[in-house]
Every structure is written in C-alpha cells, then in structure tokens.
Amino acid sequence: MLALNWIRKWCLLDVINNVPAIGYTPDGSESNILTTNGHCPSLSSPLTSFSNTWSKQDFKTSPTSEHWIKRMSIEIRIMDANLKNHVHCLPSDRLYPATKDSHQIVLGTGSYGRVLLNRLGDCNGKLVAVKTIITTTNKSRKFNRFADKLAVSLEARIMKVLSQKSDVFPRVYGVCEAVTSDTQWAIVMEFVGDSTSFKSTSLMKALASGSPHITTIDCFRIIMDIAKGVEVLQMNGLIHNDLATRNVLLYNKSPRISAKIVDFGSVCTAEAPFDVFQLNNTDKADVFDLMQDHPENAPELYNINTPPTFASDIYSFGVIIEGIAANKALMPLMDISGPCLHSRPNQRPAIKDLIDHIEFEFLNFKKNQN
C-alpha cells in the first residue's frame, strides 16, 4: 500500500509539471519568481527512476527502519527539487493571527489538523486561511516530517494548478513551516468567507441553518460552479475523492452567492487511484455506519479491488445536488441528481452532459418565472 501511495504522488507530479510555472508573491500579485531552474521530469521519468531504485523488499520494510526512512527522504528531496510549479515558502513571521476576544479564530477542524484565520504580511494585511497539519510524535517522526512536507507541498501545488484554471478553487499563496507549536507544515490560501464576521460557511452549514439564505437561482449557480470545478479536475486527470457539502465553501460574489471547492488532501490521478479509499477493507460490521456517515461515497468503492474513478466523483456530486434539492424542494434538481446516483458507474453521466443538463433545467426554470 505504501508503494501505491508513492506512485500516486509521482503521478500527481505530471499534472503539476504540465502547467505554467506562475506563482503568487506574499502580497497576492502574480509572479514567476517561485519557479525552479532544475530539470522537470515527465511522468515516465520519475516512475522509471522510482521502479529502478526501489525493490519489493523496500516496500515490505517497516517505515520505522532507518534504511527505509533514508531512502524515502532522498526520494522526497529529489521530487521536491524537480517540481516545476513551486509555491512560495513563507516565513512564519509573515502570518499574524486573526483574533476574536483575544483568541485565534479557527475556521475548521479535522483529522489533519485545523484551519486558522490569519493576516498575511502585517496585522492589517490580507485575510488568509491556513490549513495546518498536526505533527505526529512516534518512532517514525523523521519519516513523517518528510512525508508531511511532501503531502502539503503536493496539495498546495495541485490547488495552485487548479486555481490558475478556474476561480472555483481557492488561490494559494504558499506553504509555511511551524505555524503553531503542534504543527509542522501548513498551506496558506485564500480566505473564502465574510471578511466582516470572519466566518467561513460551508454548503452543509448553509443548508442546515438557512444562513445565508440561498435562493433557487443561487442553487442552480452553486451547482454549476461545482460542476465546472469537477470538469476542470477531470480535464487534468484528477479525482477529488472527497466531494461533499462540507467541502464546498460559499461566498458573496455580488449579486450572487458563489461556491469554491476545497480540501484536496485525498486527490489522486485516474492512473493511480487505488490507495485513496480503503473502503473495501472496512470491517463488514462498520460498513453500514460508514455509509450512513458518508453517503457521498460511491457504493462500488466498498467492493474488493474497485478504485475511485471519475464516475465516483460524479456520484458524490449527485449526492450534493440531491441534498440541495431535498432542502429546497426543487424537483428539477432531483431530475439532475438521479442519473448521477446510478448504482453502475458506467451508467452515470459524463460531466459535460451533466453541465448541459444543469443549463437546460436552469433555462427552463427562468423561463417559467417570467
């Protein structure tokens, strides 16, 4: 499984290395200073190097082994140095905590760590969201330090690739080391939310609380935003693997509410998808609870040797549409979500056809309102 995990990361490099190396300076302006001058390998190059330098025995070795850690750390350094599309490495003293009642504002929490609200540059600077990664403390800490750095670097660079292609994804300003005492690495990204209340609202929270108020037209436009995001992902050979209402953030883009897709910690390429979800290894006794807690997971992912695909992201998107439709009692949206939730992956619509369907239903809705 470790082997598959690292092959997945090599495959992600192909996506990163095939975009213009444009970055953002700390003040948010575009710059090309964040690139490297080194050789930028193709997909076949790192995979060939990978297979030639690692044996099957290496993958059977415990990750706490000094030999394994040394070999992997060398691979990580080479990979990091060869990435063309670098992101800026920000010094931690460039981040100023945004506080409320003398406490750091926390935008969200998860198994990975927390998302903190900071200001970039000085105490009156641009508001940014900082996704932190909790540092592990065990025998393999040395390995995890390198692994965490690579994971953060890859997620940040994938986000930058996507945000350069569409504003449905948050802009990335850089990565930062040692943001807090219990974290090692963090991604500094665009704050998606209300700059007055300092709140970031997910689609899940909005549907549950009714705030902000989402009109029917907003619903269609939010769904279209997500659909366009999925289309960009697929055009770049990527599977999000965690599309859910909790990972869709809403913001006011006058005169409408718009959406951005977040959380790319589970992203993978279609060429190396096996390691992302281990649902088919879940104990049978726990499968029902998992399906209840995460209805966005496509049912085929619970089958043996069935990897995630573009179709599994379509299923997850269908669950999002169904949730909005049920909350707002919108039958046209139910008609859109139905085909996405087909039990057979090959019977689900392609993203282009789905976008056409959404546009058709939206036009019909507006026509009936006039």
C-alpha positions in Angstrom: 0.0 0.0 0.0 2.9 2.3 0.7 4.2 1.6 -2.8 0.8 2.6 -4.3 0.7 5.7 -2.2 4.1 6.9 -3.5 3.3 6.0 -7.1 0.1 8.2 -6.7 2.3 11.1 -5.7 4.6 10.6 -8.6 1.6 10.6 -10.9 0.4 13.9 -9.4 3.7 15.4 -10.5 2.7 15.0 -14.1 -0.3 17.3 -13.5 1.8 19.8 -11.7 4.7 19.8 -14.2 2.5 20.5 -17.2 1.3 23.9 -16.2 2.9 27.3 -16.5 5.2 28.0 -13.5 3.4 31.1 -12.2 3.2 31.8 -8.5 1.9 34.4 -6.2 4.1 36.8 -4.1 3.1 37.3 -0.5 1.1 40.4 -1.4 -1.0 38.3 -3.8 0.3 39.6 -7.1 1.3 37.1 -9.8 5.0 36.4 -10.2 7.3 33.9 -11.9 9.9 34.1 -9.1 8.5 30.9 -7.5 9.8 28.6 -10.2 12.9 26.4 -10.1 15.6 26.1 -12.7 16.1 22.4 -12.4 15.1 19.6 -14.7 11.4 19.0 -14.8 10.8 15.2 -15.3 8.0 13.8 -17.3 5.6 11.2 -15.8 7.6 8.3 -17.3 10.9 9.7 -16.0 10.2 9.6 -12.2 8.2 6.4 -12.4 11.1 4.7 -14.2 13.6 6.1 -11.6 11.2 5.0 -8.9 10.9 1.4 -10.1 14.7 1.1 -10.7 15.8 2.3 -7.3 13.2 0.6 -5.2 12.8 -3.2 -4.7 9.8 -5.2 -3.4 11.7 -5.7 -0.2 11.9 -2.0 0.3 8.1 -1.8 0.4 7.9 -4.7 2.9 10.3 -2.9 5.2 8.8 -1.1 8.2 8.6 2.7 7.8 10.4 3.0 11.1 13.5 1.4 9.6 16.4 3.8 9.3 17.3 2.5 5.9 13.7 2.9 4.6 13.5 6.4 6.0 16.8 7.4 4.5 15.8 6.1 1.1 12.4 7.7 1.1 13.7 11.0 2.4 16.1 11.1 -0.6 13.2 10.4 -3.0 11.2 13.2 -1.4 14.1 15.7 -1.7 14.6 14.8 -5.4 10.8 15.0 -6.0 10.5 18.4 -4.3 13.5 19.8 -6.1 12.3 18.7 -9.5 8.8 20.2 -9.2 8.5 23.0 -11.7 5.4 24.6 -10.3 6.7 25.7 -6.9 4.7 27.6 -4.4 6.2 30.3 -2.2 7.7 29.2 1.1 6.5 31.9 3.6 8.3 32.6 6.8 6.0 32.1 9.8 6.6 35.7 11.0 4.7 36.9 7.9 1.5 35.4 9.4 -0.4 37.4 12.0 -3.2 35.5 13.9 -6.7 37.0 13.3 -8.3 37.0 16.8 -11.7 37.5 18.3 -12.0 38.0 22.1 -8.2 37.5 22.3 -8.4 34.0 20.8 -7.2 32.8 17.4 -10.1 32.4 15.0 -10.4 28.7 14.0 -12.3 28.2 10.7 -12.5 24.5 10.8 -11.0 21.3 12.3 -10.4 17.8 11.0 -8.3 14.7 11.4 -5.4 16.5 9.6 -5.4 19.5 12.0 -7.1 22.9 11.9 -7.8 25.7 9.5 -6.8 29.0 11.1 -7.6 32.6 10.1 -4.5 34.8 9.7 -3.5 38.0 8.1 -0.7 38.0 5.6 2.2 40.5 5.8 1.1 42.5 8.8 -1.7 42.9 11.3 -3.8 44.8 8.7 -2.9 42.5 5.8 -5.0 40.3 3.6 -7.1 37.7 5.4 -5.9 34.1 4.6 -6.9 30.6 5.6 -4.0 28.5 7.0 -4.6 24.7 6.8 -2.3 23.2 9.4 -1.0 19.6 9.6 -0.6 18.1 13.1 2.9 16.8 13.8 3.0 13.1 14.7 5.2 12.1 17.6 6.3 8.5 17.2 9.3 6.3 16.2 8.8 7.3 12.5 8.7 11.0 13.2 11.7 11.6 11.0 9.9 9.9 8.1 6.6 11.7 8.8 8.4 15.1 8.8 9.4 14.5 5.2 6.1 12.8 4.3 4.1 15.7 5.8 6.2 18.2 3.9 5.6 16.4 0.6 1.9 16.0 1.2 1.5 19.7 2.0 3.6 20.6 -1.0 1.7 18.4 -3.4 -1.7 19.6 -2.1 -0.7 23.2 -2.4 0.7 22.8 -5.9 -2.4 20.9 -7.1 -4.5 23.7 -5.7 -2.4 26.3 -7.5 -2.7 24.4 -10.8 -6.5 24.3 -10.4 -6.9 27.9 -9.2 -5.0 29.1 -12.2 -7.6 27.4 -14.4 -10.7 28.4 -12.6 -11.9 30.6 -9.7 -13.9 27.7 -8.4 -10.8 26.8 -6.4 -9.1 28.9 -3.7 -5.9 30.8 -4.6 -2.8 29.5 -2.9 -0.2 32.0 -1.5 2.4 29.5 -0.3 3.3 27.0 2.4 4.7 27.7 5.8 6.6 25.8 8.4 5.9 25.6 12.1 2.8 27.8 12.2 1.9 26.7 15.7 3.6 24.6 18.4 1.8 21.4 17.5 2.0 21.7 13.7 4.9 21.3 11.2 3.6 22.4 7.8 0.7 24.5 6.6 -0.9 25.7 3.4 -1.6 29.4 3.2 -4.6 30.0 0.9 -7.3 32.5 0.0 -9.9 33.0 2.8 -13.3 32.1 1.4 -15.9 33.8 3.6 -17.2 37.0 5.2 -14.4 39.5 5.9 -16.6 41.3 8.4 -17.8 38.5 10.6 -14.6 36.4 9.9 -16.8 33.4 9.2 -16.4 30.8 6.5 -19.6 29.0 5.6 -19.8 25.6 4.0 -22.7 24.5 1.9 -23.5 21.9 4.5 -23.9 24.6 7.2 -25.9 26.9 5.0 -28.4 24.2 4.2 -28.7 23.2 7.8 -29.0 26.7 9.3 -30.7 28.6 6.4 -28.0 31.2 6.6 -27.1 32.7 4.3 -30.4 32.5 2.5 -30.0 30.6 -0.7 -32.4 31.4 -3.5 -33.4 28.9 -6.2 -31.3 30.8 -8.7 -28.4 30.6 -6.2 -28.9 26.8 -6.0 -28.5 26.4 -9.8 -25.5 28.6 -9.8 -23.8 26.9 -6.9 -24.3 23.5 -8.6 -22.9 24.9 -11.9 -19.9 26.2 -10.0 -19.2 22.7 -8.6 -19.8 21.1 -12.0 -17.3 23.4 -13.7 -14.8 22.6 -10.9 -15.3 18.9 -11.5 -14.9 19.4 -15.2 -11.5 21.2 -14.6 -10.4 18.3 -12.3 -11.3 15.7 -14.9 -9.6 17.7 -17.7 -6.4 17.4 -15.7 -6.9 13.7 -14.9 -7.7 14.3 -11.3 -10.3 12.7 -8.9 -11.2 14.8 -5.9 -12.3 11.8 -3.8 -14.0 14.0 -1.1 -16.7 15.9 -2.8 -19.3 16.8 -0.2 -21.3 19.7 1.0 -18.8 20.2 3.9 -16.0 20.8 1.3 -17.9 23.4 -0.7 -17.5 26.9 0.7 -19.9 29.8 -0.1 -19.1 33.4 -0.5 -20.9 36.5 -1.8 -19.9 37.4 -5.3 -22.4 40.2 -5.8 -25.1 39.9 -7.0 -25.0 36.2 -6.3 -23.7 33.5 -3.9 -20.8 31.6 -5.4 -19.0 28.4 -4.4 -15.5 27.1 -4.2 -14.3 23.5 -3.8 -11.8 22.9 -1.1 -9.9 20.1 0.7 -7.6 18.3 -1.8 -5.9 16.0 0.8 -7.4 12.9 -0.9 -6.9 14.0 -4.6 -5.4 11.4 -6.9 -4.9 10.8 -10.6 -7.1 8.5 -12.6 -3.9 6.5 -13.3 -3.0 5.7 -9.7 -6.2 5.7 -7.6 -6.1 2.6 -5.6 -4.7 3.9 -2.3 -7.1 6.8 -1.7 -10.1 5.0 -0.3 -9.7 1.8 1.6 -13.4 1.3 2.0 -13.2 -2.2 0.7 -11.0 -3.1 3.6 -13.6 -1.9 6.1 -15.0 -4.5 8.5 -18.4 -5.5 7.4 -19.8 -4.5 10.8 -18.6 -1.0 10.2 -19.7 -0.6 6.6 -23.3 0.4 7.4 -22.2 3.1 9.8 -19.7 4.4 7.3 -22.3 4.5 4.6 -24.6 6.4 6.9 -22.0 8.9 7.9 -20.6 9.4 4.4 -23.4 9.0 1.9 -21.2 10.8 -0.7 -19.0 7.7 -1.1 -20.0 5.8 -4.2 -21.2 2.2 -3.4 -18.7 0.5 -5.7 -15.9 1.8 -3.5 -16.9 -0.8 -0.9 -16.2 -3.7 -3.4 -12.9 -5.5 -3.5 -10.3 -4.1 -5.9 -12.5 -1.3 -7.0 -10.7 2.1 -7.2 -12.2 5.5 -7.3 -12.9 6.9 -10.8 -14.3 10.0 -12.4 -17.7 8.2 -12.0 -17.3 8.0 -8.2 -16.8 11.8 -8.2 -20.0 12.1 -10.2 -21.8 10.0 -7.7 -20.6 12.3 -4.9 -21.7 15.4 -6.9 -25.1 13.7 -7.3 -25.4 13.4 -3.5 -24.6 17.2 -3.2 -27.3 18.0 -5.8 -29.8 15.7 -4.1 -29.1 17.3 -0.7 -29.8 20.8 -2.2 -32.9 19.6 -4.0 -34.4 18.0 -0.9 -33.6 21.0 1.3 -35.2 23.4 -1.2 -37.9 21.1 -2.6 -36.7 21.5 -6.2 -37.8 18.7 -8.4 -35.7 19.8 -11.4 -32.6 19.3 -9.3 -33.9 15.8 -8.3 -34.1 15.1 -12.0 -30.4 16.1 -12.4 -29.2 14.1 -9.4 -31.0 10.8 -10.3 -28.7 9.6 -13.1 -25.6 10.6 -11.0 -26.7 8.2 -8.3 -27.0 5.1 -10.6 -25.5 2.0 -8.9 -23.5 1.2 -12.0 -20.6 3.7 -12.6 -20.7 3.3 -16.4 -24.4 4.4 -16.4 -23.7 7.8 -14.7 -23.5 10.8 -16.9 -20.2 12.4 -18.1 -19.5 15.8 -16.6 -20.1 17.6 -19.9 -23.5 16.0 -20.3 -24.3 16.9 -16.7 -23.4 20.5 -17.3 -25.6 20.6 -20.3 -28.5 19.1 -18.2 -28.0 21.7 -15.5 -28.0 24.6 -18.0 -31.2 23.2 -19.6 -33.0 22.9 -16.3 -31.8 26.4 -15.3 -33.1 28.0 -18.5 -36.4 26.2 -18.1 -36.7 27.5 -14.5 -36.0 31.1 -15.6 -38.4 30.8 -18.5 -41.2 29.6 -16.1 -40.5 32.5 -13.7 -41.1 35.1 -16.5 
